[in-house]
Amino acid sequence: MKIQLDWLKTYIDHGLSAKKLSDLLTMGGLEIESRESVDLGGGRTTEVLELNVTPNRGYCLSHIGVAREVGAMIHKKCKLPAPDKQLTKAMGTTPVKKRITVVNEEPELCPRYTAMVIENVKPGPSPKWLADRLKAVGLRPINNVVDVTNFVMMEYGQPLHAFDIARLAGPKIVIRRARKGEPFAALDGTELKLSTDALVIADAEKPVALAGIMGGANSQVDESTQTVVLESASFDPVAVRKASKKYGLRSDSSYRFERDVDIEAVATASSRAALLIQELAGGDICKGRVDIYFKSRKSRRFDFRISRTNQVLGTQLGAKKIVKYLKGLGVTIVKEKKTGECYLVEPPSSRPTLTREIDLIEEVARLDGYDEVEISHPVASVSPVRFSKIQSAVRQGKEVLRNLGYSEAINYSFIEDDWSQRFLDTFGDSSPAVVRLDNPISSDMNTMRPSLLPGLIKSAARNINRGQKNLQIFEQGHIFFSKKGKGSHEIACLAALATGPYPNSVWKDSGKPFDFYDLKGALETLAEHFQVELEYQSSQRSFLDPGQSAEGFIGNRCIAYLGRLAPALATQWELSPNIYVFELNMEALAASIPEQTRFKSIPKYPETYRDISILVDQTVQAQTISDLIRQTSGPLIRRVELYDQYQGKRLPSGKKSLTFALSFQSPEKTLTDEEVNPIFEKIVGSLSDQLGAALRE
């Protein structure tokens, strides 16, 4: 927006140099982009400021708007034209309604429309003062009628348009939506095919203007024009913006309507333009004005508090000073509700964006000066971040898996319904149900995941398809399910997946693949870190291989499951059949962590070790053997660890070989072979009697 300083001085005698005025406006929120001297010809120049007007300050797209801003900041009153009073005296006797009628079919898009008629005009060149004003702000003079409409737009910020009534199809103007495919030729020569979303100003046959944007070439004013219809209106900012973007037409008019014009100044700007046209182009102004005004805007009265202003700004401004700032903005103090504290206020119609108390607080800060706000540091105590038990467990669990060589994956919480049904049997109560989305992103993301495993399986498939041979990945997140009559629930879980050849290690032969015990080892490492002990039972989950799966319990509660992915699922994703997974209920785990860690002194006496390798039926579980060894050994047993399992041709049919490492320890002395051997023999006998186990030679 360009402001000519000489033009500005006609409204306010600010007494400031161009530099000081630039600094004042910049500090007041109207940044000056440039200051230039414009050549008007004949050796005359004038100073012009170009303002960067933000979208919320559309009222400053005019000289009067900027004059009001300057007046508010330097506490001076503006001297503004009063055309409405003068217009009554200048009108003729012919009623305007005999010359033009207006029908508004879209009051929501055009809340106010005014029309005046001026007869016997003589379009011609504009006087030098008017042409100079327009040239200074970058507009090209055309003729005295059109130049007046542009002058008033730059003066009031209210776009106007003049129609040649002789070029209209009858004395009638209709504000309506365009018909589908309706042609329109704009003043700049653009040919358009309009859609029904466009608002047009039309005569009885055709559009003569694209509302709020540009007039039509078929009704423009030229030297032959004798009677002018002067339009001044208010259009919906959103509708103007959409049409301007869609049809690629930008104008000074659309730029202002997009930022909302002062609906109360519509008639005043029309009066000012009519008087200037009569002065410069002659003519007779018809009596009265067509003014269709749908007063649908709600009252913008609200309470304004002095204490709240100082609290937000960190200032100690008095009520008298703040009220002075408000009145300088044109705000009406309707009532003082509490002396020196609370006021019922009403912002001026020229400021449509002032709708709340906080908007006026910002204006007070701007007028008082941002540089006047004292620098102060906030006084507050900073509390340390405290993690809940479940948060701490999650953080530690992720760290344990990272240290074991697993990489973290992150997947969406949404999966397709088919996969939700397959993995529904996780940690929900009996008969859990899938949580479906009312408005899914796509058909393959229409339910909330009841397990973390689908995401990990898909991640594994993507990586393997791109040449990754071995994978160790994990994910932490929430799973979701619903209970009948109890709504939806979610649980924080931790899941891991491993497949492919084992990384180079001294513990495994090169190229040997991951197996069930690798995942079980990772799960037990987690349990050991949190000082909990898991007991295992066989699992019958449909998505796991029944022969290589288990569930981990603490007491009677299942908190984890692990095993090999069911071959059918692996085949569906074209994956190796050896995909091993586990999923752990972190909330249940966190609830089982001991509240307090107690110190245990280091034993004074060493452990005594024994290995036992036995042949048992393949149906006998290792956990059953471990439990029996502990029961038989009494208080001296310290550890029972399975470290080898073998099934092969060298063993009898239906048998498997299990090897356990046992350690015995006494808190009172070093155990001798004579003391340990009887216990070991007792273990062998119990295994033989109860499980049919035999020592493997």
C-alpha positions, 0 to 999 in steps of 0.5 A, spaced: 500 500 500 502 506 497 501 512 501 502 519 499 505 524 504 502 530 501 495 527 501 496 524 508 497 531 511 490 533 508 487 528 514 492 529 519 497 535 521 502 530 524 508 535 523 513 529 522 518 528 517 518 522 512 523 518 516 520 519 523 513 518 520 516 511 517 519 509 524 512 511 528 508 506 523 513 501 523 513 501 531 506 501 530 505 494 526 505 498 519 512 496 517 515 501 511 518 497 506 520 503 502 520 510 501 521 514 495 520 520 491 515 520 485 516 524 479 510 528 477 513 532 471 514 539 471 520 538 476 515 537 481 516 531 486 512 528 492 514 523 497 511 516 498 511 511 503 510 503 501 507 500 507 507 492 508 499 491 511 498 485 514 491 481 513 488 483 519 489 490 518 485 491 511 483 498 514 490 501 513 489 500 505 487 507 505 489 514 506 484 515 512 485 508 515 493 510 516 491 517 518 487 514 523 493 510 525 497 516 526 492 520 530 491 514 535 499 514 536 500 521 536 494 523 540 491 528 535 484 528 531 483 527 524 480 532 519 475 527 515 470 529 509 463 529 511 460 528 504 453 525 507 451 532 509 453 535 503 450 530 498 443 532 500 444 539 498 447 536 491 441 532 489 436 533 484 429 532 484 429 525 480 428 519 484 433 514 483 428 509 483 425 511 477 432 510 474 435 503 477 432 498 481 436 492 484 435 485 486 439 482 491 439 474 490 445 472 495 444 476 501 449 472 505 455 473 499 453 481 499 450 483 505 450 491 503 449 494 496 448 501 494 447 504 487 446 511 485 445 514 479 448 521 476 445 523 469 448 528 464 455 527 466 461 529 461 467 524 462 474 527 460 481 528 462 481 529 470 484 535 473 492 535 475 491 534 482 487 528 481 491 525 476 497 527 480 494 523 486 493 517 482 500 517 479 503 518 486 500 511 488 501 507 482 495 508 478 494 510 471 489 516 470 483 514 465 477 519 465 474 523 471 469 518 472 473 512 473 479 516 476 474 519 482 472 511 484 479 510 484 481 516 488 475 514 493 478 507 494 485 509 496 482 515 500 477 510 504 479 503 502 472 502 499 472 499 492 467 502 487 465 501 480 461 505 475 457 502 470 454 506 463 447 505 464 446 505 457 450 499 456 445 495 461 440 491 458 434 495 462 434 499 468 435 493 473 441 490 477 441 483 479 446 480 484 446 473 483 450 467 482 453 466 475 450 460 471 454 454 469 458 456 463 456 463 462 461 468 459 464 474 462 469 479 459 473 483 464 476 490 463 483 487 463 481 483 456 480 476 460 475 472 457 472 467 462 467 461 463 464 462 469 461 457 474 455 457 479 460 458 485 462 465 482 458 471 484 456 476 479 453 483 478 448 482 472 443 486 468 437 483 465 441 478 460 448 478 462 454 479 468 457 486 468 462 485 473 465 479 477 463 481 484 468 485 488 474 483 483 473 487 476 468 490 472 466 488 465 468 491 458 461 491 456 459 496 461 465 501 462 464 508 462 468 512 456 467 519 453 460 517 450 457 515 457 452 520 459 448 517 465 452 513 470 450 508 476 455 508 481 456 502 485 458 501 492 458 494 496 460 490 501 462 482 499 464 476 503 471 476 503 472 468 503 467 468 496 472 474 493 478 470 495 476 464 492 473 467 485 480 471 485 484 465 485 480 460 481 479 465 475 486 468 476 484 475 477 487 480 482 485 487 483 486 493 488 478 492 489 479 484 490 485 485 495 481 490 499 474 486 499 479 479 501 481 483 508 474 485 509 471 493 508 468 497 513 460 495 512 458 502 515 463 506 510 459 503 504 454 509 503 459 514 505 464 512 500 459 512 495 457 520 497 464 522 497 464 519 490 458 522 487 460 529 489 466 529 486 464 526 480 459 532 480 464 537 481 469 534 476 464 531 470 458 535 471 451 532 472 445 531 476 445 526 482 438 523 482 435 524 489 436 518 494 440 512 494 438 504 493 441 501 499 440 494 500 443 492 507 442 486 511 444 487 518 446 480 520 452 482 523 452 480 531 454 486 536 461 486 537 460 489 544 464 485 550 468 486 557 475 489 557 479 489 563 484 493 566 487 488 570 487 483 565 491 488 560 496 489 565 497 482 567 498 480 559 503 485 557 507 485 564 505 493 565 502 497 570 498 502 565 493 506 569 485 506 567 485 513 564 491 512 559 488 505 557 481 508 556 485 514 552 488 509 547 482 505 546 478 512 544 484 514 540 482 507 536 475 509 535 472 504 540 466 506 544 466 506 551 458 503 552 459 503 560 463 503 565 461 496 569 466 497 575 470 504 576 477 504 573 477 496 572 472 493 567 468 497 561 463 494 556 466 496 549 464 496 542 470 497 537 469 501 531 466 498 524 472 500 521 476 494 525 472 488 523 477 484 526 477 486 533 472 481 536 475 479 543 478 483 549 485 480 547 485 483 540 484 490 544 490 488 549 494 487 543 492 494 540 494 497 547 501 494 547 502 497 540 500 504 541 503 504 548 510 502 544 513 495 544 519 498 546 516 501 552 514 494 555 520 493 561 524 487 560 523 482 566 524 474 567 519 470 569 519 468 576 517 460 577 520 454 580 522 449 575 520 442 577 524 436 575 521 431 570 518 425 573 517 419 569 511 414 571 513 407 573 510 405 566 514 411 562 520 409 566 519 401 564 518 403 557 524 407 556 529 402 560 526 396 556 527 400 549 534 401 552 535 393 553 533 391 546 538 396 543 543 394 547 542 387 544 542 389 537 535 391 536 533 397 532 527 401 533 521 401 528 515 406 528 509 404 525 502 407 524 496 405 529 491 403 524 491 397 520 486 393 515 481 389 518 483 382 516 490 383 520 486 386 526 482 379 526 488 375 526 492 378 531 486 380 536 487 374 541 493 378 545 492 381 552 485 383 552 480 380 556 475 374 554 472 375 547 475 382 545 473 386 539 476 390 534 476 398 535 474 400 528 474 407 525 468 412 523 472 416 518 479 411 516 484 414 511 483 408 507 480 401 507 487 398 509 487 403 515 480 402 518 481 399 525 486 400 531 491 395 531 490 390 537 497 388 537 504 391 535 506 384 530 502 386 524 507 393 523 513 389 525 511 383 520 510 389 514 516 392 516 520 386 516 517 384 509 519 391 506 526 390 508 527 383 506 524 385 499 530 390 499 535 386 500 536 386 508 538 379 509 537 379 517 533 383 521 532 385 529 527 390 530 522 392 535 517 397 537 514 400 543 507 403 542 499 402 544 495 396 542 487 397 542 481 393 543 474 394 546 470 390 551 463 389 550 459 394 554 466 397 557 468 401 551 475 401 548 481 400 552 489 401 550 495 397 553 502 399 552 506 394 549 513 392 547 514 387 541 520 384 537 522 380 531 528 377 529 529 373 522 535 371 518 542 369 519 545 370 526 550 376 526 557 374 527 558 372 534 562 367 538 556 364 541 553 361 534 556 358 528 557 363 522 550 363 518 546 359 523 539 363 523 535 366 529 531 361 533 526 360 538 531 361 544 534 367 541 527 371 542 526 367 549 533 370 551 531 377 549 525 376 553 528 373 559 534 379 559 528 384 559 525 380 565 532 380 569 533 387 568 526 389 571 528 383 577 522 379 575 521 372 573 517 369 568 514 362 568 512 359 561 506 355 558 505 352 551 501 357 547 495 356 542 495 363 539 493 362 532 498 366 529 504 362 532 506 355 530 503 351 536 510 347 536 514 353 537 511 358 542 510 359 549 506 364 554 510 368 560 506 368 566 507 372 573 503 369 578 497 367 574 497 373 569 500 372 562 504 378 560 508 376 554 508 371 549 513 369 544 514 364 538 515 362 531 510 366 526 505 361 523 508 359 517 501 361 513 502 368 515 510 368 513 508 365 506 502 370 505 508 375 505 513 371 502 517 371 508 522 366 511 518 361 515 523 362 521 520 369 523 520 369 531 517 374 535 515 376 542 510 381 545 510 384 552 505 387 556 509 393 559 503 395 564 503 388 567 510 388 567 511 395 570 506 393 576 510 387 577 516 390 578 519 390 586 517 397 589 524 397 592 530 394 591 534 390 596 541 389 597 544 382 597 551 381 600 555 377 596 556 370 598 562 368 602 562 361 599 563 359 592 558 355 588 558 348 586 556 346 579 553 340 575 551 339 568 545 334 567 543 331 560 537 327 560 533 324 555 525 325 555 519 325 551 518 330 546 512 332 550 515 334 556 516 341 557 523 344 559 519 348 565 516 342 568 523 339 568 526 345 571 521 346 577 522 339 579 529 340 579 528 346 584 523 342 588 527 336 589 534 340 591 531 343 597 534 350 599 541 349 596 539 350 589 541 356 586 540 356 579 537 351 574 539 354 566 537 350 560 543 351 555 542 346 550 536 342 546 537 336 541 533 332 537 535 328 531 537 321 528 541 319 534 536 319 539 530 314 539 524 316 536 519 321 540 525 323 544 529 329 545 535 331 549 535 337 554 542 339 558 541 343 564 546 347 568 545 347 575 549 351 581 549 349 588 551 354 594 550 354 602 551 361 605 555 357 611 560 353 608 563 351 601 560 345 599 563 338 598 562 333 593 560 328 598 554 333 600 552 335 593 552 328 590 546 325 594 542 331 592 544 330 584 542 323 585 536 325 588 534 329 582 536 324 577 531 319 581 525 324 581 526 325 574 526 318 572 520 316 577 516 322 575 517 324 568 521 317 565 527 321 564 534 317 563 541 320 563 544 321 557 551 317 556 
